[in-house]
Amino acid sequence: ALALSGSPTWRLVATNDSPPPGRREHTAVFDSMRDRLVIFGGYNGARINDVWALNFSYASSWADITPSESGPTGRSGHSAIVDPAQDRMVVFGGDGASTSTSTWALSLDGTSAWRLLSPLGTAPASRREHGAVYDPLRNRMIILAGRASGSNFGDAWALSLDTALTWSELPPPSGGPTARIFHAAVNDPVRNEMVIFGARDNANLYSNDVWALRLSRPPVWRKIVASGDQPSPRRQVAAIY
């Protein structure tokens, strides 16, 4: 944990339970209602589909909350967001058998039940290693870019999380970032934007550029040029707002 106030200080979080097996390319979301970190899936020699929670309110304890009933198959490179209105985690895409176009929801209450969602509209092309954020003003999941069949995407899609779940492609604004994977994406609720940083492009080059996509209509990209020292180009980055 990195303290964000005062002088930034790292501390190792001691847990009183056995942690989940090591992994990469999994997802992690913060369940604010229960003050816990929830991780799902990933790759550790094989694609896995377990669900774990690190509860910060009870001596930082890990718990395996993998539902007993059938859920998504093992996957990596997928995306996940918390839908607070329905108290659930929504998962899209990823790399694995028959997973890259499916959308699943895991209830975060005591039932911890998986449900395969069947949104209306045309779904995005199958992909992995994309970015995703939750847009609270419109109650929707936004996904950006990703990769499939050896090529990167640069498109953006919205999944309405209201009663009538519906996919729709956001009108492609001009002048935006190049197609990419392995970028970090966060929602900036103050400016109503999705902000992304870092990536790997189609030429396998790493980047350290920062872009913001306005989530209100019409969507508009703007490049953020910051002062001070810049992080070096990188991929598979993580970020929080």
Secondary structure as the mmCIF struct_conf table of DSSP 4:
data_model
#
loop_
_struct_conf.conf_type_id
_struct_conf.id
_struct_conf.beg_label_comp_id
_struct_conf.beg_label_asym_id
_struct_conf.beg_label_seq_id
_struct_conf.end_label_comp_id
_struct_conf.end_label_asym_id
_struct_conf.end_label_seq_id
STRN STRN1 LEU A 2 LEU A 2
BEND BEND1 SER A 5 SER A 7
STRN STRN2 TRP A 10 TRP A 10
BEND BEND2 ASN A 16 ASP A 17
HELX_LH_PP_P HELX_LH_PP_P1 SER A 18 GLY A 22
STRN STRN3 ARG A 24 ARG A 24
BEND BEND3 GLU A 25 GLU A 25
STRN STRN4 THR A 27 ASP A 31
TURN_TY1_P TURN_TY1_P1 SER A 32 ASP A 35
STRN STRN5 ARG A 36 TYR A 43
BEND BEND4 ASN A 44 ALA A 46
STRN STRN6 ARG A 47 ASN A 55
BEND BEND5 PHE A 56 SER A 60
STRN STRN7 SER A 61 ASP A 64
BEND BEND6 SER A 68 GLU A 69
HELX_LH_PP_P HELX_LH_PP_P2 PRO A 72 GLY A 74
STRN STRN8 SER A 76 SER A 76
BEND BEND7 GLY A 77 GLY A 77
STRN STRN9 SER A 79 ASP A 83
TURN_TY1_P TURN_TY1_P2 PRO A 84 ASP A 87
STRN STRN10 ARG A 88 PHE A 92
STRN STRN11 ASP A 95 ASP A 95
BEND BEND8 GLY A 96 GLY A 96
TURN_TY1_P TURN_TY1_P3 ALA A 97 THR A 101
STRN STRN12 THR A 103 SER A 107
BEND BEND9 ASP A 109 ASP A 109
TURN_TY1_P TURN_TY1_P4 GLY A 110 THR A 111
STRN STRN13 TRP A 114 LEU A 117
STRN STRN14 LEU A 120 LEU A 120
BEND BEND10 GLY A 121 GLY A 121
HELX_LH_PP_P HELX_LH_PP_P3 THR A 122 SER A 126
STRN STRN15 ARG A 128 ARG A 128
BEND BEND11 GLU A 129 GLU A 129
STRN STRN16 GLY A 131 ASP A 135
TURN_TY1_P TURN_TY1_P5 PRO A 136 ASN A 139
STRN STRN17 ARG A 140 ALA A 148
TURN_TY1_P TURN_TY1_P6 SER A 149 GLY A 150
STRN STRN18 SER A 151 SER A 160
BEND BEND12 ASP A 162 ALA A 164
STRN STRN19 THR A 166 GLU A 169
HELX_LH_PP_P HELX_LH_PP_P4 LEU A 170 PRO A 171
BEND BEND13 SER A 174 GLY A 175
HELX_LH_PP_P HELX_LH_PP_P5 PRO A 177 THR A 178
BEND BEND14 ALA A 179 ALA A 179
STRN STRN20 ILE A 181 ILE A 181
BEND BEND15 PHE A 182 PHE A 182
STRN STRN21 ALA A 184 ASP A 188
TURN_TY1_P TURN_TY1_P7 PRO A 189 ASN A 192
STRN STRN22 GLU A 193 ARG A 200
TURN_TY1_P TURN_TY1_P8 ASN A 202 ALA A 203
BEND BEND16 ASN A 204 ASN A 204
STRN STRN23 TYR A 206 ARG A 214
BEND BEND17 SER A 216 PRO A 218
HELX_LH_PP_P HELX_LH_PP_P6 PRO A 219 PRO A 219
STRN STRN24 TRP A 221 ILE A 224
BEND BEND18 GLY A 228 GLY A 228
HELX_LH_PP_P HELX_LH_PP_P7 ASP A 229 PRO A 233
STRN STRN25 ARG A 234 ARG A 234
BEND BEND19 ARG A 235 GLN A 236
#
